[in-house]
Amino acid sequence: MKVCIGEVTLSDFDVEMRMEYRLGRRIEEGRQGDDILLEGRKSFEFTLMGKLTMDQVKQLEKEISKREPIFRSDFGEYKVAVKSLIYRSNTGQAAIELVEDVD
């Protein structure tokens, strides 16, 4: 899949998307069990896996340092924080973890 992180475009990346809802739990004394409440807030996390050149790694570092880049893919457009960037120089394999920056 073709993805963009800010101004950097990456081709042929696998994207794993994780969507989570915020849940609340209410336990009242004297009642059996508890109530799970869906608070309606959801957030996304993305893991990108593919190959990068050293120049692309350097471009990504510059883009990340600008703060809160926009991640664009077939999943949509999200303001994100970069949680981690793992790069293996001998193979060019990279893994990038992104977390949606929820306002």
C-alpha distances in whole Angstrom, upper triangle without the diagonal:
4,6,10,13,16,16,14,11,8,6,5,5,6,7,11,13,16,19,22,25,29,31,35,38,41,44,48,51,53,50,48,45,42,40,37,36,32,32,29,27,24,21,18,16,13,12,10,10,10,12,14,17,20,20,16,18,21,19,17,21,22,20,20,24,24,24,22,19,16,13,11,8,8,10,13,14,16,19,18,20,19,20,20,18,19,19,20,22,23,20,17,15,14,14,14,16,16,18,19,22,24,27
4,7,10,13,13,11,7,6,4,6,6,9,9,13,14,18,20,24,27,29,33,36,39,43,46,49,52,54,52,50,47,44,42,38,37,33,33,30,28,24,22,18,17,14,14,11,11,11,12,13,16,18,18,14,16,19,16,15,19,20,17,18,22,22,22,20,16,14,11,9,7,8,11,12,13,15,17,17,19,18,20,19,18,19,18,21,22,23,20,17,16,15,15,14,16,16,18,19,21,24,26
4,7,10,10,8,6,5,6,8,7,9,9,12,13,16,18,21,24,27,30,34,37,40,43,47,50,52,50,48,45,42,40,36,35,31,30,28,25,22,19,16,14,11,12,9,11,11,13,13,15,18,17,13,15,17,14,12,16,17,14,15,18,18,18,16,12,10,7,6,5,8,10,10,10,12,14,13,15,14,17,17,15,17,17,20,21,23,20,17,16,14,13,12,13,12,15,15,18,20,23
4,6,7,5,4,6,9,11,10,13,12,15,15,18,19,22,25,27,31,34,37,41,44,47,50,53,50,49,46,43,41,37,35,32,31,28,25,22,19,16,15,12,13,11,13,13,14,13,15,17,15,12,13,15,12,10,14,14,11,12,15,15,15,13,9,8,6,5,7,10,12,11,9,11,12,12,14,13,16,16,15,17,17,20,21,24,22,18,17,15,14,12,13,12,15,14,16,19,21
4,6,5,7,8,11,14,12,14,13,15,15,17,19,22,24,26,29,32,36,39,42,46,49,51,49,48,45,42,40,36,34,31,29,27,24,21,18,15,14,12,12,11,13,14,15,13,15,16,15,11,12,13,10,8,11,11,8,8,12,11,11,10,6,6,5,7,9,13,13,12,10,10,9,9,10,10,13,13,12,15,16,19,21,23,22,18,17,14,13,10,11,10,12,12,14,17,19
4,6,8,11,14,17,16,18,16,19,18,20,21,24,26,27,31,34,37,40,44,47,50,53,51,50,46,43,41,37,35,32,30,28,25,22,19,17,16,15,16,14,17,17,18,16,17,18,16,13,13,14,10,9,11,10,6,8,11,9,10,9,5,5,6,8,11,15,15,13,10,10,9,10,11,11,15,16,15,18,19,22,23,26,25,21,20,17,17,14,15,12,14,14,14,17,18
4,6,10,13,17,16,19,18,21,21,23,24,27,29,31,35,38,41,44,47,51,54,57,54,54,50,47,45,41,39,36,34,31,28,26,23,21,20,18,18,16,18,18,18,15,16,17,14,11,13,13,9,9,12,10,7,10,12,11,12,12,8,9,9,10,13,16,17,16,13,14,13,13,15,14,18,18,17,20,19,23,23,26,24,20,21,18,18,16,17,15,18,17,18,21,22
4,7,10,13,13,16,16,19,19,22,24,27,29,31,35,38,41,44,48,51,54,57,54,53,50,47,45,41,39,36,35,32,29,26,23,20,19,16,16,14,15,14,14,11,12,13,11,8,10,10,7,7,10,10,7,10,13,12,14,13,10,10,10,10,12,16,17,16,14,15,14,14,15,14,17,16,14,17,16,19,19,22,20,17,17,15,15,13,15,14,17,18,19,22,24
4,7,10,10,14,14,17,18,21,23,26,29,31,35,38,41,45,48,51,54,57,54,53,50,47,45,41,39,36,35,32,29,26,23,20,19,16,15,12,14,12,12,11,12,14,12,9,12,13,10,9,13,13,11,13,16,16,17,16,12,11,10,9,10,13,15,15,14,15,16,15,17,15,18,18,15,17,17,19,19,22,20,16,16,14,15,13,16,15,18,18,20,23,25
4,7,7,10,11,15,17,20,22,25,29,31,34,38,41,44,47,51,54,56,54,52,48,46,44,40,39,36,35,32,29,26,23,20,18,14,13,10,10,9,9,8,10,13,12,8,11,13,11,10,14,15,13,14,18,18,19,18,14,13,11,10,10,13,15,15,15,16,17,16,17,15,18,16,14,15,14,16,17,19,16,13,13,11,12,11,14,14,18,19,21,24,26
4,6,9,11,15,17,21,23,26,30,32,35,39,42,45,48,52,55,57,54,53,49,47,45,41,40,37,36,34,31,28,25,21,19,16,14,11,10,8,9,9,12,15,14,11,14,16,14,14,17,18,17,18,21,22,22,21,18,16,13,12,11,12,15,16,16,18,20,19,20,18,20,19,16,17,16,17,18,19,16,13,13,12,13,14,16,17,20,21,23,26,29
4,7,10,13,16,19,22,26,29,32,35,38,41,45,47,51,54,56,53,51,48,46,44,40,39,36,36,33,31,27,25,21,19,15,14,10,9,7,8,10,13,16,17,14,15,19,17,16,19,21,19,20,24,24,25,23,20,19,15,14,12,13,15,17,18,19,21,20,22,19,21,19,17,17,16,17,18,19,15,13,12,12,13,14,16,17,21,22,25,27,30
4,6,10,13,16,19,22,26,29,31,35,38,41,44,48,50,53,50,48,44,42,41,37,36,33,33,30,28,24,21,18,15,12,10,6,5,5,7,10,13,16,17,13,14,18,16,14,18,20,18,18,22,22,22,21,18,17,13,12,10,12,13,15,16,17,19,17,18,16,17,16,14,14,14,15,17,18,15,12,10,9,9,10,13,14,17,18,22,24,27
4,7,10,13,17,20,23,26,29,32,35,39,41,45,48,50,47,45,41,39,38,34,33,30,31,28,26,22,20,16,14,10,8,6,5,6,10,13,16,19,20,17,17,20,19,17,20,22,20,20,23,24,23,21,19,18,14,13,11,11,12,15,16,17,19,18,19,17,17,16,15,15,15,16,19,20,16,14,12,11,10,10,12,13,16,18,21,23,27
4,6,10,13,16,20,23,25,29,32,35,38,41,44,46,44,42,38,36,34,31,30,27,27,25,22,19,16,12,10,7,6,5,7,9,13,15,18,20,21,18,18,21,20,17,19,22,19,18,22,23,21,19,17,15,12,11,9,10,9,12,14,14,16,15,16,14,15,15,14,15,16,18,21,22,19,17,14,12,10,10,10,11,13,14,18,20,23
4,7,10,13,17,20,22,26,28,32,34,38,41,43,40,38,35,33,31,27,27,24,24,22,20,16,14,10,8,6,5,6,8,12,15,17,21,23,24,20,20,23,22,19,21,24,21,20,23,24,22,20,18,17,13,14,11,12,10,13,15,14,17,15,16,15,14,14,15,15,17,19,22,24,21,19,16,14,11,10,9,10,12,13,17,19,22
4,7,10,13,16,19,23,25,29,32,35,38,40,38,36,32,30,28,24,24,20,21,19,17,13,10,7,6,5,7,9,12,15,18,20,24,25,26,22,22,25,23,20,22,24,21,20,23,23,21,18,17,15,12,13,11,11,8,11,13,12,14,13,15,14,14,15,16,18,20,22,25,27,24,22,19,16,13,12,10,10,10,11,15,16,19
4,7,10,13,16,19,22,25,28,32,35,37,34,32,29,26,24,21,20,17,18,16,14,10,8,6,5,6,8,12,14,18,21,23,26,28,29,25,24,27,26,22,24,26,23,21,24,25,22,19,19,17,14,15,14,14,11,13,15,13,15,13,15,15,14,16,17,19,22,24,27,29,26,25,21,19,15,14,11,10,10,10,14,14,18
4,7,10,13,16,19,23,26,29,32,34,32,30,27,24,22,18,17,14,14,12,10,7,6,5,7,9,12,15,18,21,25,26,29,31,31,28,27,29,28,24,26,27,24,22,25,25,22,19,19,17,15,16,15,15,11,13,14,13,15,14,15,16,16,18,20,22,25,28,31,33,30,28,25,22,18,17,14,12,10,10,13,13,16
4,7,9,13,16,19,22,25,29,31,28,27,23,21,18,15,14,11,11,10,8,5,5,6,8,12,14,18,21,24,28,29,32,33,34,30,29,31,30,26,27,29,26,24,27,27,23,20,21,19,18,19,19,19,15,16,17,15,16,15,16,18,17,19,22,24,27,30,33,35,32,31,27,24,21,19,15,14,11,11,13,12,16
4,6,10,13,16,19,23,26,28,25,25,21,18,16,12,10,7,8,7,6,4,7,9,12,15,18,21,24,28,31,32,36,36,37,33,32,34,33,29,30,32,29,26,29,28,25,22,23,21,20,21,21,21,17,18,18,16,18,17,18,20,19,22,25,27,30,33,36,38,36,34,31,28,24,22,19,17,14,13,14,12,15
4,7,10,13,17,20,23,26,23,23,20,16,14,10,9,6,6,7,5,6,8,11,14,17,20,23,27,30,33,34,37,38,38,35,33,35,34,30,31,32,30,27,29,29,25,22,24,23,22,24,24,24,20,21,21,18,19,18,19,21,20,23,26,28,32,35,38,40,38,36,33,30,26,24,20,18,15,14,14,12,14
4,7,10,13,17,20,22,20,19,16,13,10,7,6,5,6,8,8,9,12,15,17,20,23,26,29,33,36,37,41,41,42,38,37,39,38,34,34,36,33,30,32,32,29,26,27,26,26,27,27,27,23,24,24,22,22,22,22,24,23,26,29,31,34,37,41,43,41,39,36,33,29,27,23,21,18,17,18,16,18
4,7,10,13,17,19,17,17,14,10,8,6,5,6,7,10,11,13,15,18,20,24,26,30,33,36,40,40,44,44,45,41,39,41,40,37,37,38,36,33,34,34,31,28,30,29,29,30,31,31,27,27,27,25,25,24,25,27,25,28,32,34,37,40,43,45,44,42,39,36,32,30,26,24,21,20,21,18,19
4,7,10,13,16,14,13,10,7,6,5,6,9,10,13,14,16,18,21,23,26,29,32,35,39,42,43,46,47,47,44,42,44,43,40,40,41,39,36,38,38,34,31,33,33,32,34,34,34,30,31,31,28,29,28,28,30,28,31,34,36,40,42,46,48,46,44,41,38,34,32,29,27,24,24,24,22,23
4,6,10,12,11,11,9,6,5,6,8,11,12,16,17,19,22,25,27,30,32,36,39,43,46,47,50,50,51,48,46,48,47,43,43,45,42,39,41,41,37,34,37,36,35,37,37,37,33,34,34,31,32,31,31,33,31,34,38,40,43,46,49,51,50,48,45,42,38,36,32,31,28,27,27,24,25
4,7,9,8,9,7,5,6,9,11,14,16,19,21,23,25,28,29,33,35,39,41,45,48,49,53,53,54,51,48,50,50,46,46,48,45,42,44,44,40,37,40,39,39,40,40,40,36,37,37,35,35,34,34,36,34,37,40,42,45,48,51,53,52,50,47,44,40,39,35,34,30,30,30,28,29
4,6,6,8,8,7,9,12,13,17,18,22,23,26,28,31,33,36,39,42,45,49,52,53,56,56,57,54,52,54,53,49,49,51,49,45,47,47,43,40,43,42,42,44,44,43,40,40,40,38,38,37,37,39,37,40,44,45,49,52,55,57,55,54,51,48,44,42,38,37,34,33,33,31,31
4,6,8,10,9,12,15,17,21,22,25,27,29,31,34,36,39,41,45,48,51,55,56,59,59,60,57,55,56,56,52,52,54,51,48,49,50,46,44,46,46,45,47,47,47,43,44,44,41,41,40,40,42,40,43,46,48,51,54,57,59,58,56,53,50,47,45,41,40,37,37,36,34,34
4,7,9,10,13,17,19,23,24,27,29,31,34,37,38,42,44,48,50,54,57,58,61,62,63,60,57,59,59,55,55,57,54,51,53,53,49,47,49,48,48,49,49,49,45,46,46,44,44,43,43,45,43,46,49,50,54,56,60,62,60,59,55,53,49,47,44,43,40,39,39,37,37
4,6,8,10,14,16,20,22,25,27,29,32,34,36,39,41,45,47,51,54,56,59,60,61,57,56,58,57,53,53,55,53,50,51,51,47,45,47,46,45,47,46,46,42,43,44,41,42,41,42,43,41,44,47,49,52,54,58,60,58,57,53,51,47,45,42,41,38,37,38,35,36
4,7,10,13,16,19,22,25,27,28,31,33,35,38,40,43,46,49,53,54,58,58,59,56,54,56,56,52,52,54,52,49,51,51,47,45,46,46,45,46,45,44,41,42,43,41,42,41,41,42,40,43,46,47,51,53,56,58,56,55,51,49,45,44,40,40,37,37,37,35,36
4,7,10,13,16,19,22,24,25,27,30,31,34,36,40,42,45,49,50,54,55,56,52,51,53,52,49,49,51,48,45,47,48,44,41,43,42,41,42,42,41,37,39,40,37,38,37,37,39,37,39,42,43,47,49,53,54,52,51,48,45,41,40,37,36,33,33,34,32,33
4,7,10,13,15,18,20,22,24,27,28,32,34,37,40,44,47,48,52,52,53,50,48,50,50,46,46,48,45,42,44,44,41,38,40,39,38,39,39,38,35,36,37,34,35,34,34,36,34,37,40,41,45,47,51,52,50,49,46,43,39,38,34,33,30,30,31,28,29
4,6,10,12,15,17,19,22,25,27,30,32,36,38,42,45,47,50,51,52,48,47,49,48,44,44,46,43,41,42,42,39,36,38,37,36,37,36,36,32,33,34,32,32,32,33,34,33,36,39,40,44,46,50,51,49,48,45,42,38,36,33,32,28,28,28,26,27
4,7,9,12,14,15,18,21,23,26,29,32,35,38,42,43,47,47,48,45,43,45,44,40,41,43,40,37,39,39,35,32,34,33,32,33,33,32,28,29,30,28,29,28,29,31,29,32,35,37,40,43,46,48,46,44,41,38,34,33,29,28,25,24,25,22,24
4,6,9,11,13,16,19,22,25,28,31,34,38,41,42,46,46,47,43,42,44,43,39,40,41,38,36,37,37,33,30,32,31,30,31,31,30,27,27,28,26,27,26,27,30,28,31,35,36,40,43,46,48,46,44,41,38,34,32,28,27,23,22,23,20,21
4,5,8,10,13,16,19,22,25,28,31,35,38,39,43,44,44,40,39,41,40,36,37,38,35,33,35,34,31,27,29,27,27,28,27,27,23,23,24,22,23,23,25,27,26,29,32,34,37,40,44,46,43,41,38,35,31,29,26,24,21,19,20,17,18
4,6,9,12,15,18,22,25,28,31,35,38,39,42,43,43,39,38,40,38,35,35,36,33,31,33,32,28,25,27,26,25,26,27,27,23,23,23,21,21,22,23,25,25,28,31,34,37,40,43,45,43,41,38,35,31,29,25,23,19,17,18,14,15
4,6,10,13,17,20,23,26,30,33,36,37,40,41,41,37,36,38,36,33,34,35,31,29,31,30,27,23,25,23,23,23,24,23,20,19,20,18,19,20,22,24,24,27,30,32,36,39,42,44,42,40,36,33,30,27,24,21,18,16,16,13,14
4,7,10,14,17,21,24,27,30,33,34,37,38,37,34,33,34,33,29,30,31,28,26,28,27,23,20,21,20,20,21,22,22,18,17,17,15,16,16,18,21,20,24,27,29,32,36,39,41,39,37,34,30,27,24,21,18,14,12,12,9,11
4,7,10,14,17,20,23,27,30,30,34,35,35,31,30,32,30,27,28,29,26,24,26,25,22,18,19,18,17,18,18,18,15,15,15,13,14,14,16,18,18,21,24,26,29,32,35,38,35,33,30,27,23,21,17,15,12,10,11,9,11
4,7,10,14,17,20,23,26,27,30,31,31,27,26,28,27,23,24,25,22,20,22,22,19,15,16,15,14,16,16,17,13,13,13,10,11,11,12,14,14,17,20,23,26,29,32,34,32,30,27,23,20,17,14,11,8,6,8,7,10
4,7,10,13,17,20,23,24,27,28,28,24,23,25,24,20,22,23,20,18,21,21,18,14,15,13,11,13,13,14,10,11,11,9,10,9,11,12,13,15,17,20,23,26,29,31,29,26,23,20,17,14,11,8,6,5,9,9,13
4,7,10,13,17,20,21,24,25,25,22,20,23,22,18,19,21,19,16,19,20,17,14,14,13,11,13,13,14,11,13,12,10,11,9,10,10,10,12,14,16,19,22,25,27,25,23,20,17,13,11,7,6,5,6,10,11,15
4,6,10,13,16,17,21,22,22,19,18,21,19,16,18,20,17,15,19,19,17,14,13,12,9,11,11,12,10,12,12,10,12,9,10,10,10,11,12,14,16,19,22,24,22,20,17,14,10,8,6,5,6,8,12,14,18
4,7,10,13,15,18,19,21,17,16,19,18,15,17,19,17,15,19,20,18,16,15,15,12,13,12,14,12,15,15,13,15,12,12,10,10,9,10,11,13,16,19,21,18,16,13,10,7,6,5,6,9,11,15,17,21
4,7,10,11,15,17,18,14,13,17,16,13,15,18,16,15,18,20,18,17,15,14,11,12,11,13,12,14,15,14,15,13,13,11,12,10,9,10,12,14,17,19,16,14,11,8,6,5,6,8,11,14,17,19,23
4,7,10,13,15,17,14,13,17,17,14,16,19,18,17,20,22,21,20,18,18,14,15,13,15,15,18,18,18,19,17,17,14,14,12,10,10,10,12,14,16,13,11,7,6,5,7,9,11,15,17,20,23,27
4,7,10,13,15,12,12,16,16,14,16,19,18,18,21,23,23,22,19,19,16,16,14,16,17,19,20,20,21,19,19,16,17,14,12,11,10,11,13,14,10,8,6,5,7,9,12,14,18,20,23,26,29
4,7,10,12,10,10,14,14,13,15,18,18,18,21,23,23,23,20,20,17,18,17,19,20,22,22,22,23,21,21,17,18,15,12,11,9,9,10,11,8,5,5,6,9,11,14,17,20,23,25,28,31
4,7,8,6,7,10,10,10,12,15,15,15,18,20,21,21,18,19,17,18,17,20,21,22,22,22,22,20,19,16,18,15,11,11,8,9,9,11,9,5,6,6,10,11,15,16,20,22,24,28,31
4,5,5,6,9,10,11,13,15,15,16,19,21,22,23,20,21,19,20,20,23,24,25,24,24,24,22,22,19,20,17,13,13,9,10,8,10,10,6,9,9,13,14,18,19,23,25,27,31,33
4,5,5,6,9,10,11,13,14,15,17,19,21,22,20,22,20,22,22,25,27,27,26,25,25,22,21,18,19,16,13,12,9,10,8,11,11,8,11,11,14,15,18,20,23,26,27,31,33
4,5,5,6,9,10,11,12,14,16,17,20,21,18,20,19,20,21,25,26,26,24,24,24,22,21,18,20,18,14,15,12,13,11,14,14,11,14,13,16,16,19,20,24,25,26,30,32
4,5,5,6,9,10,10,12,14,16,17,18,15,17,16,17,18,21,22,22,21,21,20,19,18,15,18,15,12,13,11,13,12,15,14,10,12,11,13,13,16,17,20,22,23,27,29
4,5,5,6,9,10,10,12,15,16,17,15,17,16,18,19,22,23,23,21,21,20,18,16,13,15,12,9,10,8,11,10,14,13,10,11,9,11,11,14,15,19,21,22,26,28
4,5,5,6,9,10,11,13,15,17,15,17,17,19,21,24,25,25,23,22,21,19,17,14,17,14,11,13,11,14,12,16,16,13,15,13,15,14,17,17,20,22,23,27,28
4,5,5,6,9,10,11,14,15,13,15,15,16,18,22,23,22,20,19,18,17,16,14,17,15,12,14,13,16,15,19,18,15,16,14,15,14,16,16,19,21,21,25,26
4,5,5,6,9,10,11,12,10,12,12,14,16,20,20,20,17,17,15,13,13,10,13,11,9,12,11,15,15,18,18,14,14,12,12,10,13,13,16,17,18,22,23
4,5,5,6,9,10,12,11,14,14,17,19,23,23,22,20,18,17,14,12,10,12,11,9,12,12,15,15,19,19,16,16,13,14,12,13,14,16,18,18,22,24
4,5,5,7,10,12,11,14,15,17,20,24,24,23,20,19,16,15,14,12,15,14,13,15,15,19,18,22,22,18,19,16,17,15,16,16,18,19,19,22,24
4,5,5,8,9,7,10,11,14,17,20,20,19,16,15,13,12,11,10,14,13,12,16,16,19,20,23,23,19,19,16,16,13,15,13,15,16,16,19,21
4,5,6,7,7,10,11,14,17,21,20,19,16,14,12,10,8,7,10,10,10,14,15,19,19,23,22,19,19,15,14,11,12,11,13,14,13,17,19
4,5,9,9,13,14,18,21,24,24,22,19,17,14,12,10,10,12,13,13,16,17,21,21,25,25,21,21,18,18,15,15,14,15,16,15,19,20
4,7,7,11,13,16,20,23,23,21,17,15,12,12,11,11,14,15,15,19,20,24,24,28,27,24,24,20,20,17,17,15,16,16,14,18,18
4,6,9,12,15,19,22,21,19,16,13,10,9,7,9,12,14,15,18,20,24,25,29,28,25,24,20,19,15,15,12,13,13,11,14,14
4,7,9,13,16,19,18,16,12,10,6,5,5,8,11,13,15,19,21,24,26,29,28,25,24,20,18,14,13,10,10,9,7,11,12
4,6,10,13,17,16,14,10,8,6,6,7,8,12,14,14,18,19,23,24,27,26,23,22,18,17,13,13,10,11,10,10,13,14
4,6,10,13,13,10,7,6,5,6,9,10,14,16,16,19,21,24,26,29,27,24,22,19,17,14,13,10,11,9,10,12,14
4,7,10,10,8,6,5,6,6,9,10,13,14,14,17,19,22,24,27,25,21,20,16,15,12,11,8,10,9,11,13,16
4,7,7,6,5,7,9,10,13,14,16,17,17,20,21,24,25,28,25,22,21,18,16,14,14,11,13,12,14,16,18
4,5,5,7,9,12,13,15,15,18,18,18,20,21,24,25,27,24,21,20,17,16,14,14,12,14,13,16,18,20
4,5,8,11,15,15,18,19,21,21,21,23,24,26,28,30,26,24,22,20,18,17,17,15,16,15,18,19,22
4,7,9,13,13,16,17,19,20,20,22,24,26,29,30,27,25,22,20,18,16,15,13,14,12,15,16,19
4,7,10,12,16,17,19,21,21,24,25,28,30,32,29,26,24,22,20,17,16,14,14,12,14,15,17
4,7,9,13,15,17,19,20,23,24,27,29,32,29,26,24,21,19,16,15,12,12,10,12,13,15
4,6,10,12,14,17,18,21,23,26,28,31,29,26,24,21,18,15,13,10,9,6,8,9,11
4,7,10,13,16,17,20,23,26,28,31,29,26,24,21,19,15,13,9,9,6,6,8,9
4,6,9,12,13,17,19,23,25,28,27,23,22,18,15,12,10,6,5,4,5,8,11
4,6,9,11,15,18,21,24,27,26,23,21,17,14,11,9,6,5,6,6,10,12
4,6,8,11,14,18,20,23,22,19,17,13,11,7,6,5,6,9,10,13,16
4,7,10,14,17,20,23,22,19,17,13,11,8,5,6,7,10,11,14,17
4,6,10,13,16,19,18,16,14,10,8,6,5,7,10,13,14,18,21
4,7,10,13,16,15,12,11,7,6,5,7,9,12,15,17,20,23
4,7,10,13,12,10,8,5,5,6,9,12,15,19,20,24,27
4,6,9,9,7,6,4,7,9,12,15,18,21,23,27,30
4,6,6,5,5,6,9,12,15,18,22,25,27,30,33
4,6,5,7,9,12,15,18,21,24,27,29,33,36
4,6,8,11,14,17,20,24,27,30,32,36,39
4,5,9,12,15,19,22,26,28,31,34,37
4,6,10,13,16,19,23,26,28,31,34
4,7,10,14,17,20,23,26,29,32
4,7,10,13,17,20,22,25,28
4,7,10,13,16,19,22,25
4,6,10,13,15,19,22
4,7,10,13,16,19
4,7,9,12,15
4,6,9,12
4,6,9
4,6
4
